[in-house]
Amino acid sequence: MANPNDPSLHSWIDIAPGSDFPIQNLPFGVFETEERGPRLGVAIGEYVLDLYAVSQFGFFQDLELGPKMPKIFRRRSLNQFIALGRPVWRAVRQRVSELLRHDNDALRSDEVMRACLVRQSEVRMLRPVKPHNYTDFYSSIEHATNVGMMFRDPANALLPNWRHIPIGYHGRASSIVVSGTDIRRPNGQRKAPDAAAPTFGPSQQLDFELEMAFVVGRSTQLGDTVPVQNAEDYIFGLVLFNDWSARDIQSWEYVPLGPFLGKSFGSSVSPWVVTLDALEPFRVAGPVQEPEPLLYLRQLDQHNFDINLEVAIQPEAGPETTVSRSNFGLMYWSMAQQLAHHASNGCNMQVGDLYASGTISGPTPDSLGSMLELAWRGTRPVPLADGSERKFLLDGDTVTMRGYCERDGLRIGFGEVTGKVLPAPQL
């Protein structure tokens, strides 16, 4: 049985060089068309492989996937499929890989291809999971340091707990939307530093946050904990994540309890979930952690992933400008540490929950993961290709984030997460 990650594999489907979705990737998502109701799919090149149609032709019959097949592939989210467990995810990915290989003709008859393959340009992608809960972490040391320098003492930018504990907060799951969904500028209460009292109105400091999020793949019971060395067994895969933020609302409200309305108006998620199995070849060591974490957070081996990230802004009538290039491998706290800490007090995990990384910033000026940092709180406007500048986002701006791994000629991508800023609702 061939390894689905084998870089020598190639498909009978024509896949363009540099595609995010070669046969070694095979990410899972949920799609629909005018003729087909919501169902699960796998991305391959410029196509979506309809897993429900594949199951109808009997290609999963010998995998012993349980009595819920093939109905499990006709759902509006991946949750029930994920809940079947890692052996099922791996078996389905393995079989899909076999069906798509250049030397397998099983799917290549006209009838089967018409039923099972749809061009990505002809589908509408849905939110891949239905999260019961959403947690946003704060795990980039560069981002945390920059924010501390701006808003606190530059000589003591990191709070005393930051190097000891993965900081996070419980966010709003109901306002997480799939890529391509417009984001309405929020109204809110804000107070200028020199103002005597707060005012209410549209945010003037709307921002993006370049993040990734992992999808919980295994539930726990209330009171259970997750050892850090086993934490990745509870992760299904990763998505791109834009944690839109209204900085003026946030800065006025966040003391003493943290983010609230400055964050909850919307977060955007990419439609394809790339499995940890597909990312295995791209493991890297994270930053050295000093002081050494407490024993329950102490990990061995490599738990970060070398994922290149980009952010672009496109004005309403102008060209796109790439404003940031960063990397997920820079994260100080790994996903395993985040999950182990989250469960350390007995908090129960639920399949489909989303845990976001926090803003992913790097050490160079072009690797900062938010407008707050790129424009340094509005003091260094960011130039765009059309000649305009941005301190924060304007109405009509479209923000697009992209991510991919690349090594030895193999590219594993995430597609993109995009959203356009619409004016605030009238008061």
QUIPE-V778968 format. One record per pair of residues at least 12 apart in sequence whose ideal C-beta (glycine too) atoms are under 6 Angstrom apart, sorted by sequence separation. I is the first residue (numbers start at 1). GAP is how many residues later the second one is. If there is no record, write none. Layout:
# QUIPE-V778968
((I:GAP) (I:GAP))
This chain:
# QUIPE-V778968
((11:12) (29:12) (145:12) (249:12) (250:12) (310:12) (311:12) (361:12) (39:13) (249:13) (311:13) (378:13) (9:14) (144:14) (402:14) (55:15) (187:15) (188:15) (310:15) (26:16) (27:16) (218:16) (246:16) (375:16) (400:16) (401:16) (31:17) (185:17) (186:17) (217:17) (285:17) (309:17) (52:18) (55:18) (144:18) (185:18) (217:18) (245:18) (284:18) (286:18) (400:18) (5:19) (217:19) (283:19) (308:19) (284:20) (399:20) (52:21) (185:21) (214:21) (215:21) (307:21) (371:21) (21:22) (51:22) (52:22) (215:22) (244:22) (284:22) (398:22) (21:23) (65:23) (282:23) (305:23) (306:23) (21:24) (214:24) (243:24) (282:24) (397:24) (304:25) (19:26) (212:26) (213:26) (242:26) (279:26) (331:26) (395:26) (139:27) (63:28) (213:28) (241:28) (393:28) (395:28) (137:29) (138:29) (212:29) (15:30) (211:30) (239:30) (240:30) (304:30) (13:31) (137:31) (239:31) (303:31) (13:32) (211:32) (330:32) (40:33) (135:33) (136:33) (303:33) (39:34) (208:34) (209:34) (239:34) (326:34) (39:35) (135:35) (136:35) (209:36) (237:36) (238:36) (326:36) (134:37) (237:37) (299:37) (38:38) (207:38) (237:38) (134:39) (237:39) (133:40) (206:40) (207:40) (297:40) (235:41) (325:41) (326:41) (131:42) (205:42) (325:42) (203:43) (205:43) (326:43) (204:44) (203:45) (284:45) (287:45) (203:46) (286:48) (296:48) (28:50) (78:50) (79:50) (78:51) (79:51) (127:51) (77:52) (77:53) (42:54) (44:56) (188:58) (190:58) (215:58) (190:59) (323:59) (186:60) (183:61) (188:61) (191:61) (53:62) (54:62) (190:62) (53:63) (321:63) (321:64) (50:66) (319:66) (26:67) (49:67) (318:68) (228:69) (26:70) (47:70) (48:70) (228:71) (315:71) (47:72) (48:72) (188:73) (46:74) (48:75) (23:77) (186:79) (316:80) (315:82) (183:83) (313:84) (314:84) (129:86) (313:86) (312:88) (4:89) (11:89) (169:89) (175:89) (179:89) (4:90) (12:90) (33:90) (169:90) (311:90) (175:91) (176:91) (177:91) (179:91) (10:92) (31:92) (32:92) (172:92) (179:92) (310:92) (4:93) (176:93) (178:93) (31:94) (309:94) (30:96) (307:96) (308:96) (30:98) (307:98) (29:99) (210:99) (306:99) (210:101) (232:104) (231:105) (228:108) (231:108) (231:109) (228:112) (226:113) (243:113) (226:114) (241:115) (212:116) (226:117) (225:118) (225:119) (214:121) (223:123) (282:123) (247:125) (222:126) (221:127) (220:128) (220:129) (219:130) (219:131) (219:132) (216:133) (278:134) (82:135) (216:135) (216:137) (274:140) (213:141) (214:141) (128:143) (213:143) (272:143) (270:144) (128:145) (211:145) (212:145) (270:145) (125:146) (211:146) (270:147) (268:149) (209:150) (210:150) (268:151) (82:154) (210:159) (242:159) (209:161) (240:161) (207:163) (240:163) (207:164) (207:165) (166:167) (166:171) (166:172) (240:174) (166:175) (242:175) (240:177) (207:185) (206:186) (205:187) (206:187) (140:191) (141:191) (208:191) (210:191) (139:192) (139:193) (139:194) (137:201) (143:216) (132:218) (139:218) (140:218) (143:218) (139:219) (140:219) (142:219) (133:220) (134:220) (135:220) (136:220) (137:220) (138:220) (140:220) (142:220) (131:221) (132:221) (137:221) (140:221) (142:221) (130:222) (131:222) (202:222) (129:223) (131:223) (146:227) (150:227) (43:229) (183:236) (187:237) (179:238) (182:238) (183:238) (184:238) (185:238) (179:239) (185:239) (182:240) (29:242) (29:243) (27:245) (28:245) (27:246) (27:247) (25:253) (83:268) (82:269) (79:272) (79:273) (5:276) (20:384) (25:387) (20:393) (20:395) (7:403))
